[in-house]
Amino acid sequence: MAKKPGRVGEADIGPDVLAVVDAQPGRQITTTRLISELRKRIPLNADDEEQLDGRNDDRFSQIVRNIKSHKKQPGNLIHDGHLIAIPRGFKRP
């Protein structure tokens, strides 16, 4: 599905994700903490904050979680070697 204009997409958050991870001790972070830190850095609109049907998260948190679930796709931070998936989070190589 294509990204709706004005909404934050996975490709949009890459530089902020890497900056947040780099600022953490050991250059690693839990997914929950990453989402929280990104919310402080990235302006979100109502569509980004819309809760997903049948889920406890919103569209933005799902975009962040998609970094791990899309790890085999070129252009993804894990696929391209910028991050490593660890249990419950991410770290820099």
N, C-alpha and C positions, 0 to 999 in steps of 0.2 A: 504494500500500500504506500502510495506517495505521501510525503510530508505535506501537511496543510500549511499554506502560507502564514508566516508569523509564529508558527510553533517551533519549538526547539527540537532539533533532530540529533541523532547520534553523531553525525559528522561535525555538528556545530560545537559540541562540548569537548572535543578532543584536547585542545590546548589547555582548557581549564582543568580537565581531569588530570593531565600530566603535571600541571603546576601544583594542584592540591596534593597529589601523591608524593611529589618531590619534597614538599614541605613537611611531610610526616616523618617521625622517627623510623629509621630503618627503611624509609621509602616504601612503606606498605600501609594499607588502610582497609577497614571493613567497608562493605558496600553501603551499609546504613550510614556510616560516618561520611563516606564520600558523597552520598546524596545530600546530607545535611550541609556539608561544606559548599557544595555546588550551588545550593539554593541561596547562599549568601553572596555568590559571585555572579550568577546568571539571572537576568530579569526574566521572569516567567509571566505568561498571560493566563487568562482563565482557561483556555483550552489545555495548556500544559498541566494545570492543576486539577483538571477534571478527573474525578475518581472513575476508575475502570469498572465496568459491570462485573459483578461477582468476584471482585478482588479488593484487597485492603490497600492498594496503592493507586497513585494517580499516574497520568500519562508520563510526566517527567521522570518519576522514579523508575518506570518501566523502561524508558529510554536508557537510563544509566544501567539498569540490570541487563539490557540487551547487549552491552559490551561483552559480557561473558557468553550469552547465548548465541551471539553472532560471531564467535571467535574464529570460525573457519572462513569467513568472508574477507576477500581483499579489501583493504581500506579500514578494517577494524583494528583497534589499538593492540589487541592481543595477537591477531594474525600477523600484523606488520612488525611485531617485536618490541613495541613500546611498553607493553605491560605483560605481566604474567598473572594468570588466574591462580588464586590460592583459595583454600576453603574460606568461605564467607567474605571474600574481598579480592584485593589486587595488590601487586607489588611491582616495582620497577626492576628490570633485569640488572 
